[in-house]
Amino acid sequence: MMSSSKMYVCRRCQKNFKTGEGKPDIRFPGLGRCNDCLSTAAANTSA
């Protein structure tokens, strides 16, 4: 059985990432945020 990993494009840096490598955006299919941008955003908000 094939894995159900989908490709997404990061809205912030336009990098391609798969399911599990970032957080998909529910409002925009095929878009989301990669882990790099998620970690920088988390660092910015917590600082």
N, C-alpha and C positions, 0 to 999 in steps of 0.2 A: 504494500500500500504506500502511495506517495505521501510525503509529508505535506501538510497544508500550509507551508510557509509562503507568504505573499510578499511581493516586492512593494516597497513604499518609497516615496521621495521626501526627504526632510524639508519642511517648510522654511527652515532657518538657513541651512547651508546647501540645500539642493543635493545632498549626498543620497545615494541609493542605499537602503537597508532592508533587511528581511524581518519578518515577524520574530520577535525575541531579541532583536538588535536595537529596538527602539519602541516608541509608544505611538501606535496609529491614532490619527485624529478621527473621532467618530463623525464629526460634521462634514469632513472632506474625505471621501473614499480615495485611497491611493496616496494620501498625504499623511504626514505625521512628524515626529521628531526622533532623530537618531540618538543613541545613548550619549554621544559626545555633547550634543546640544542640551540634552536633559541634565547631564552632570554640571555643565557650566551654568545653566539656568538655576539649578538647585544651589550651587555655590553662590551665585549672585543674590538670590533671595534670602539665604540664611545668613549672609555676611552683614 
